[in-house]
Amino acid sequence: MASTTKKVKKSVDAVDEEPEALEAVDTCQNEIDALNEQASEEILKVEQKYNELRKPYYRKRNEFIKRIPAFWMTAILNHPQISSILEEEEEDCLQFLEKLEVEEFEDIKSGYRILFYFEENPFFENQILTKEFKLGSHGDSPSSSSTAIKWKPERDLTKVLPKKMGNNRRKRNLENRTFFDWFTDNNDPINDDIAELIKDDLWPNPLQYYLVPDIEVEPEDDEEGEGGEEFGEEGDEEEVDEVEDEEEKAS
């Protein structure tokens, strides 16, 4: 049964005062909105300030990361969402990823770029691959662009992988994309989950993903434990049999 809107009975005085009260509420709301806008501007200034203060620490961190073999590839592989779009051949390619950086535009709100620095590798000629996002803060439509990858002969993973995968695809999420599908796709910059994960999760603290323990080791430990328990049970049964034999001989 459809509900009906109940009409509130108003006194004559309330009806007379309502327009004035509504105007006062509207004035207060405009003042609140103005404060919220001012707060947003102040917060943005603080973010810009600390974004600059963080830059030398990011540079220092990357210098130390260079001394750790396969750091970025390991961090990406240990990230549950980003790793879900990686194929084995792409993992081989990311072995040559020596540095990753995220650069926000100076005003922060208008966009950012993600830079992948590669050593010389058998897949492509580029040393730097960049994916850039313009968020349309100045009235323009949001857009993204990416470096044209100069693939070496027969190594174009955006063409090789679709032929190989067929029914033998690994776990697939995020609309069945692979890593280089994501990198070269600029059709929907607003809903780019992978870019946001790299910018807001992986880049601020990659160490947490590099240090993720290998969870595949745990089942092996459990199996060893189960085997140990079985061995212990067999040993207990043998001891009971020996005791019973001794009692029979004594009687």
C-alpha positions in Angstrom: 0.0 0.0 0.0 1.5 3.3 -1.1 2.2 5.7 1.7 0.6 9.2 1.7 2.4 12.3 2.6 1.0 13.7 5.8 0.3 17.4 5.8 1.5 19.2 8.9 -1.0 21.6 10.4 0.5 25.1 10.7 -0.8 27.9 12.8 -1.5 31.2 11.1 1.5 32.8 12.8 3.8 30.0 11.6 2.5 30.4 8.0 3.2 34.2 8.2 6.7 33.7 9.6 7.8 30.9 7.3 9.0 33.0 4.3 11.2 35.1 6.6 12.5 32.0 8.3 13.2 30.2 5.0 15.1 33.3 3.8 17.2 33.3 7.0 18.0 29.5 6.6 19.0 30.1 3.0 21.3 32.9 4.1 22.9 30.7 6.8 23.3 27.9 4.2 25.1 30.2 1.8 27.5 31.3 4.6 28.2 27.6 5.4 28.8 26.8 1.7 31.2 29.8 1.5 33.1 28.5 4.5 33.3 25.0 3.0 34.7 26.4 -0.2 37.2 28.5 1.8 38.2 25.4 3.8 38.7 23.4 0.6 41.0 26.1 -0.7 43.0 26.2 2.6 43.2 22.4 2.6 44.5 22.4 -1.0 47.2 24.9 0.0 48.3 22.6 2.8 48.3 19.6 0.5 50.4 21.6 -2.0 52.9 22.6 0.7 53.4 19.1 2.0 53.5 17.7 -1.5 56.6 19.8 -2.1 58.0 18.8 1.3 57.6 15.1 0.5 59.4 15.2 -2.8 63.0 15.0 -1.5 62.1 12.1 0.6 60.6 10.3 -2.4 63.8 10.9 -4.3 65.9 9.6 -1.4 63.6 6.5 -1.1 64.1 5.7 -4.8 67.8 5.9 -4.4 67.7 3.2 -1.7 65.2 1.2 -3.7 67.7 0.9 -6.5 69.8 -1.2 -4.3 67.0 -3.8 -3.8 66.7 -6.2 -6.8 63.2 -6.4 -8.4 61.7 -4.1 -5.7 59.0 -2.6 -7.8 58.1 -5.8 -9.6 57.8 -7.6 -6.2 55.6 -4.8 -4.7 53.3 -4.9 -7.7 53.0 -8.7 -7.7 52.2 -8.5 -4.0 49.5 -5.9 -4.5 46.2 -7.9 -4.7 44.4 -5.6 -7.1 47.2 -4.6 -9.4 48.7 -8.1 -9.7 45.3 -9.4 -10.8 45.8 -7.9 -14.3 49.3 -9.2 -14.7 50.1 -12.1 -17.1 53.3 -14.2 -16.8 54.9 -12.5 -19.9 54.2 -9.1 -18.3 55.9 -10.3 -15.1 58.9 -11.1 -17.2 58.8 -7.6 -18.6 58.5 -5.9 -15.2 61.7 -7.7 -14.1 63.3 -4.7 -15.9 61.3 -2.0 -14.1 64.0 -0.1 -12.1 61.9 2.9 -10.9 58.4 4.0 -10.5 57.3 7.6 -9.8 54.0 9.5 -9.4 54.1 13.2 -10.1 51.1 15.3 -9.2 50.6 18.6 -11.1 51.6 21.7 -9.2 48.0 22.6 -8.2 47.4 18.9 -7.4 43.7 19.0 -8.4 44.2 19.2 -12.1 46.0 15.9 -12.6 49.0 13.7 -12.3 51.3 11.4 -14.2 52.7 7.9 -13.5 56.3 7.2 -14.8 57.8 3.7 -15.2 61.6 3.6 -15.7 63.0 0.5 -17.4 66.4 -0.9 -17.9 67.3 -2.0 -21.4 65.1 -5.0 -22.1 64.1 -7.5 -24.8 60.5 -6.1 -25.0 60.6 -2.5 -26.1 63.0 0.4 -26.9 61.5 3.0 -24.4 63.4 3.8 -21.2 60.4 5.7 -19.7 56.7 4.9 -20.1 54.4 7.6 -18.9 50.6 7.7 -18.3 49.2 11.1 -17.7 45.8 12.1 -16.3 44.2 15.5 -16.7 41.2 15.7 -14.4 39.4 18.6 -16.1 39.5 21.0 -13.2 39.5 24.0 -15.5 36.3 23.1 -17.3 37.9 20.7 -19.8 36.7 17.1 -20.0 38.9 14.6 -18.1 41.4 12.8 -20.3 44.4 10.6 -20.2 47.3 9.8 -22.5 50.2 7.3 -22.5 53.6 6.9 -24.2 53.5 5.1 -27.5 55.4 1.9 -26.8 58.1 1.0 -29.3 57.9 -2.8 -29.2 60.7 -4.9 -30.5 59.8 -7.4 -33.3 57.3 -10.0 -32.2 57.4 -8.8 -28.6 54.3 -6.6 -28.6 52.5 -8.0 -25.5 49.2 -6.2 -26.4 49.1 -8.5 -29.5 51.0 -11.6 -28.4 49.0 -12.1 -25.2 45.5 -12.2 -26.6 46.6 -15.0 -29.0 48.2 -17.1 -26.2 45.5 -16.7 -23.5 42.4 -18.2 -25.0 40.9 -20.5 -22.4 44.1 -20.7 -20.3 43.7 -17.2 -18.9 44.9 -16.6 -15.4 42.6 -15.1 -12.8 40.9 -12.1 -14.5 39.5 -9.0 -12.9 38.8 -5.4 -13.9 37.1 -6.1 -17.3 39.6 -8.8 -18.4 42.4 -6.3 -19.0 46.1 -7.1 -18.8 48.8 -4.6 -17.5 49.7 -3.2 -20.9 46.0 -3.2 -22.0 45.5 -0.8 -19.0 48.5 1.3 -19.9 47.5 1.8 -23.5 43.8 2.3 -22.8 42.7 5.9 -22.4 39.0 5.6 -23.0 37.8 6.1 -19.4 40.2 8.2 -17.3 37.5 8.9 -14.7 37.1 5.3 -13.7 40.8 4.1 -13.9 41.0 1.9 -10.8 44.5 0.8 -11.5 45.9 4.3 -11.8 44.2 5.4 -8.6 45.6 2.3 -6.8 49.1 3.1 -8.0 48.8 6.8 -7.0 47.0 6.5 -3.7 48.1 3.1 -2.4 51.2 1.7 -4.0 53.2 4.9 -4.4 52.8 6.3 -0.9 54.1 3.2 0.8 55.4 0.4 -1.6 57.4 -1.1 1.3 54.3 -2.6 2.8 53.7 -4.6 -0.3 57.3 -5.6 -0.9 57.4 -7.1 2.6 54.1 -9.1 2.3 55.0 -12.6 3.3 54.7 -15.5 0.8 51.3 -16.9 1.9 51.9 -20.0 -0.3 54.4 -21.2 2.3 51.8 -21.6 5.0 50.0 -24.7 3.5 53.3 -26.5 3.2 53.9 -25.9 6.9 50.5 -27.3 7.7 51.2 -30.4 5.7 54.4 -31.0 7.5 52.5 -30.5 10.8 49.9 -33.0 9.8 52.6 -35.5 8.8 54.2 -35.0 12.1 50.9 -35.6 13.9 50.4 -38.8 12.0 53.9 -40.0 12.8 53.3 -39.2 16.5 50.1 -41.2 16.5 51.8 -44.2 14.9 54.5 -44.0 17.5 52.0 -43.9 20.3 50.3 -47.0 19.0 53.6 -48.9 18.9 54.3 -48.0 22.5 50.9 -49.3 23.6 51.5 -52.6 21.8 54.9 -53.0 23.5 53.4 -52.4 26.9 50.6 -54.9 26.3 53.2 -57.6 25.2 55.2 -57.0 28.4 52.1 -57.3 30.6 51.2 -60.6 28.9 54.7 -62.0 29.5 54.6 -60.9 33.1 51.3 -62.6 33.7 
